[in-house]
Amino acid sequence: MQAIHALAQRYGFKIIEDASHAIGGKYQGEPIGNCHYSDITVFSFHPVKIITTAEGGMALTNNRELATRLGLLRSHGITRDPELMTKDMDGPWYYQQVALGYNYRMTDIQAALGASQMTRLEQYVARRHELARRYDELLKSLPITTPWQHPDGYSGLHLYVIRLQLDKISRTHREVFEYMRAQNIIVNLHYIPVHTQPYYQAMGFKEGDFPEAERYYAEAISIPMYPTLSEAQQDEVIATLKEALGV
Ligand SMILES: Cc1ncc(COP(=O)(O)O)c(C=O)c1O
């Protein structure tokens, strides 16, 4: 983030930081979302994320003008703030539409869930770290690569993604994945490289354009990682993974 920010200073572009996975994480010891190196940070509160509001998310900024603009866009471009109006108010009922906006308001019920989830954020992320440390330790002798953490960061650990060392096993990526699912271990694949999706292919991107992303896709599997995962369940994931890998 610091290096991207330095480039933004040099070339004059803006930074929107997609931190959808990263709430509760830190960068250089400071919470993700402080916009120290970005203009806007966004979080997702989709149900699978670290905390949820059932659906929805949050955009943060330290820039007053951007905050005002975001507030307007959220609610049809309408304001009740006299300072944003083009003339004096007709009366206490008055509002003005000063931009074309959307209905992006979060419901009060979702906000209540989010406020309650926020009180548990640290506890959730700490538990994810306990589980990750345990995975790191118990998986280290297997023919897989476990996640690496840059020393500048403290991850929210939304995901725990392993990469198969396919040259060291006699099973395919798909076979390992399907074996886990067949044993009721709900693994997943985050994510399919976007340039292989039809929308981007229609724009001219093609397979082979981003070989590292494609290599990642050919090896990656997200294994269960959520705060209520018990150690016994985690042991079962590990035992099943060993079977799946054929080791
Ligand atoms: C990196 C990233 N950005 C954006 C999104 C979209 O978030 P939402 O579904 O809350 O709009 C996701 C959701 O999976 C994500 O993982």
Ligand as a Chemical Component Dictionary entry (heavy atoms), coordinates in Angstrom:
data_LIG
# 
_chem_comp.id                   LIG 
_chem_comp.type                 NON-POLYMER 
_chem_comp.pdbx_formal_charge   0 
_chem_comp.three_letter_code    LIG 
# 
loop_
_chem_comp_atom.comp_id 
_chem_comp_atom.atom_id 
_chem_comp_atom.alt_atom_id 
_chem_comp_atom.type_symbol 
_chem_comp_atom.charge 
_chem_comp_atom.model_Cartn_x 
_chem_comp_atom.model_Cartn_y 
_chem_comp_atom.model_Cartn_z 
_chem_comp_atom.pdbx_ordinal 
LIG C1 C1 C 0 -12.165 -8.836  -3.050 1  
LIG C2 C2 C 0 -13.648 -8.616  -3.147 2  
LIG N1 N1 N 0 -14.122 -7.456  -3.606 3  
LIG C3 C3 C 0 -15.457 -7.219  -3.688 4  
LIG C4 C4 C 0 -16.378 -8.168  -3.323 5  
LIG C5 C5 C 0 -17.829 -7.872  -3.486 6  
LIG O1 O1 O 0 -18.428 -7.662  -2.241 7  
LIG P1 P1 P 0 -20.010 -7.502  -2.172 8  
LIG O2 O2 O 0 -20.588 -8.805  -2.613 9  
LIG O3 O3 O 0 -20.299 -7.194  -0.710 10 
LIG O4 O4 O 0 -20.365 -6.371  -3.073 11 
LIG C6 C6 C 0 -15.940 -9.395  -2.844 12 
LIG C7 C7 C 0 -16.913 -10.437 -2.459 13 
LIG O5 O5 O 0 -16.672 -11.586 -2.520 14 
LIG C8 C8 C 0 -14.537 -9.620  -2.754 15 
LIG O6 O6 O 0 -14.081 -10.790 -2.299 16 
# 
loop_
_chem_comp_bond.comp_id 
_chem_comp_bond.atom_id_1 
_chem_comp_bond.atom_id_2 
_chem_comp_bond.value_order 
_chem_comp_bond.pdbx_ordinal 
LIG C1 C2 SING 1  
LIG C2 N1 SING 2  
LIG C2 C8 DOUB 3  
LIG N1 C3 DOUB 4  
LIG C3 C4 SING 5  
LIG C4 C5 SING 6  
LIG C4 C6 DOUB 7  
LIG C5 O1 SING 8  
LIG O1 P1 SING 9  
LIG P1 O2 DOUB 10 
LIG P1 O3 SING 11 
LIG P1 O4 SING 12 
LIG C6 C7 SING 13 
LIG C6 C8 SING 14 
LIG C7 O5 DOUB 15 
LIG C8 O6 SING 16 
# 
